[in-house]
Amino acid sequence: TMMIAVPTGVKVFNWVSTMWKGSMTFETPMLFAVGFIIMFTIGGFSGLMLAIAPADFQYHDTYFVVAHFHYVLVTGAVYSIMAAAYYWLPKWTGNMYDERLGKWHFWISTVSVNVLFFPQHFLGLAGMPRRIPDYSVQFTDWNVISSVGGFVFGVSQLMFVWIIVKAIRGGEKATDRVWEGAEGLEWTLPSPPPYHSFTEAPQVK
């Protein structure tokens, strides 16, 4: 765990320093990118606790591990995928997505995913084991709260599907270069890009 934590911590500092004093605007892709860093860091801190051998005797095979793993993987992988999807959606579809709905999607997802996974730390510290079909009655309250968060988080992804469908069906036309500072080759092409992109090899800056 420590061998994973050290280089991962370096990457977190890289991401933060990249944004430090940057000219940032908080459209939906950036919200998910920042949310990814914050949530991933929370998961990283709980991972450091698992790397402490004397403490891991209590944490091992409890719901504390489940909480750690899902903070890293769900908010880590899913949030970065969401950021990428919103970033390139106008280029893919040729239409801008609904920014207001996108921000609602971010905030509902962020609140609900924390309601879903954060209580699992407490369950693990209280001794609830993972990989069991049922649990003792003293763990009921936190499990109910976690279940509510999971239900809301799942339903909020239906909003994401609707945002994609809405962008595919129409809306405000996207420009070739949707985002300020977007310098990749894809942003030199129309939105959506034609089937055959370049007749000649493009010059890369």
C-alpha positions in Angstrom: 0.0 0.0 0.0 2.8 2.4 0.8 4.5 1.7 -2.5 1.3 2.8 -4.2 0.6 5.8 -1.9 3.9 7.6 -2.4 3.9 7.9 -6.3 0.2 8.6 -6.2 0.7 11.4 -3.7 3.3 12.9 -6.1 0.7 12.8 -8.9 -1.9 14.6 -6.7 0.7 17.4 -6.0 1.3 17.5 -9.8 -2.4 18.0 -10.5 -2.8 20.6 -7.9 0.3 22.5 -8.9 -0.9 22.4 -12.6 -4.1 24.3 -11.5 -2.4 26.5 -9.0 -2.8 30.2 -10.0 -4.2 29.0 -13.3 -7.0 30.9 -15.2 -9.7 28.3 -14.4 -13.3 28.5 -15.2 -15.7 26.1 -13.5 -17.7 24.5 -16.3 -18.9 20.9 -15.7 -15.7 19.2 -16.9 -13.6 21.2 -14.5 -16.0 20.6 -11.6 -15.6 16.8 -12.2 -11.8 17.1 -12.6 -11.5 19.0 -9.3 -14.0 16.7 -7.6 -11.9 13.8 -8.8 -8.7 15.2 -7.1 -10.5 15.9 -3.8 -12.3 12.5 -3.6 -9.2 10.6 -4.8 -7.2 12.3 -2.0 -9.7 11.3 0.6 -9.4 7.7 -0.6 -5.6 8.1 -0.5 -5.6 9.2 3.1 -7.6 6.2 4.2 -5.2 4.0 2.2 -2.3 5.4 4.3 -4.1 4.2 7.4 -4.3 0.7 5.8 -0.5 0.8 5.3 0.1 1.1 9.0 0.5 -2.6 10.0 -0.6 -2.3 13.7 -3.7 -0.4 12.7 -4.5 -2.7 9.7 -5.1 -5.6 12.2 -8.4 -3.7 13.0 -9.2 -2.4 9.5 -8.4 -5.5 7.5 -11.4 -7.2 5.8 -13.8 -4.6 7.3 -16.0 -2.0 5.5 -13.2 0.5 6.1 -11.4 -1.2 3.2 -14.6 -1.1 1.1 -14.9 2.7 1.7 -11.2 3.3 0.8 -11.4 1.2 -2.3 -14.6 2.9 -3.6 -13.4 6.4 -2.9 -10.3 5.7 -5.0 -12.1 3.7 -7.7 -15.6 5.1 -8.0 -14.9 8.8 -7.5 -11.4 8.4 -9.0 -12.3 6.5 -12.2 -15.9 7.5 -12.7 -15.3 11.3 -12.0 -12.4 11.4 -14.5 -14.5 9.6 -17.1 -17.4 12.1 -16.5 -15.0 15.0 -16.8 -13.7 13.6 -20.1 -17.2 12.9 -21.4 -18.4 16.4 -20.7 -15.2 17.9 -22.2 -15.5 16.1 -25.5 -19.3 15.7 -25.7 -19.7 19.0 -27.8 -17.0 17.7 -30.2 -18.6 14.3 -30.5 -22.2 15.5 -31.1 -21.7 19.0 -32.6 -24.1 20.4 -29.9 -23.4 21.9 -26.5 -24.7 20.0 -23.6 -27.0 21.7 -21.0 -24.5 23.3 -18.6 -27.2 23.9 -15.9 -28.1 20.2 -15.9 -24.5 19.3 -16.0 -23.8 21.2 -12.8 -26.8 19.7 -11.1 -25.5 16.3 -12.1 -22.1 17.1 -10.5 -23.5 18.4 -7.2 -26.1 15.6 -6.8 -23.5 13.0 -7.6 -20.9 14.5 -5.2 -23.2 14.8 -2.3 -24.8 11.4 -2.8 -21.5 9.6 -3.3 -20.2 10.9 0.0 -23.4 9.9 1.7 -22.9 6.4 0.1 -19.3 5.7 1.0 -18.2 7.9 4.0 -20.4 6.1 6.5 -18.7 2.9 5.5 -15.5 4.1 7.3 -17.5 4.2 10.5 -18.9 0.7 9.9 -15.4 -0.6 9.4 -14.1 1.0 12.5 -17.0 -0.5 14.4 -16.0 -3.9 13.2 -18.4 -4.7 10.4 -16.8 -7.3 8.1 -17.0 -7.1 4.3 -18.1 -9.8 2.0 -21.1 -10.9 4.1 -24.7 -11.5 3.0 -26.1 -9.9 6.2 -25.0 -7.8 9.1 -25.7 -7.4 12.8 -28.5 -5.0 13.9 -26.1 -2.4 15.4 -24.9 -1.6 11.9 -28.3 -0.8 10.5 -28.4 3.0 10.8 -25.2 3.6 8.9 -26.1 1.0 6.3 -29.5 2.7 5.7 -27.8 6.0 5.2 -25.3 4.4 2.8 -28.1 2.8 0.9 -30.0 6.1 0.5 -26.8 7.7 -0.9 -26.3 4.8 -3.3 -29.8 5.0 -4.6 -29.6 8.8 -5.2 -26.1 8.4 -6.8 -27.5 5.7 -9.2 -30.5 7.8 -10.1 -28.4 10.9 -10.7 -26.6 9.0 -13.5 -29.9 8.8 -15.4 -29.6 12.6 -15.5 -26.2 12.1 -17.2 -27.8 9.8 -19.8 -30.5 12.4 -20.4 -27.8 15.1 -20.9 -26.1 13.0 -23.5 -29.4 12.2 -25.3 -30.4 15.8 -25.2 -27.0 16.9 -26.8 -27.3 14.2 -29.5 -30.8 15.3 -30.4 -30.0 19.0 -30.7 -29.3 22.2 -28.9 -26.9 25.1 -29.2 -24.4 24.4 -32.0 -20.8 23.8 -30.7 -18.0 25.8 -32.2 -14.8 24.1 -33.6 -12.9 25.2 -30.5 -15.3 24.9 -27.6 -12.9 25.4 -24.7 -10.5 28.3 -24.2 -7.0 26.8 -24.1 -7.9 23.7 -26.0 -4.9 23.1 -28.3 -5.3 19.5 -29.4 -5.7 18.6 -33.1 -9.3 17.6 -32.6 -10.1 21.3 -31.8 -8.9 22.3 -35.3 -11.7 20.3 -36.9 -15.4 21.0 -37.2 -17.8 19.8 -34.5 -18.6 16.9 -35.1 -15.4 16.0 -37.0 -15.9 14.6 -40.5 -15.2 11.0 -41.2 -12.0 11.8 -43.0 -10.2 14.3 -40.8 -7.0 15.5 -42.6 -6.1 15.4 -46.3 -2.6 16.3 -45.4 -0.5 15.6 -42.3 -1.3 18.4 -39.8 1.4 20.5 -38.3 1.7 20.1 -34.5 2.7 23.1 -32.5 
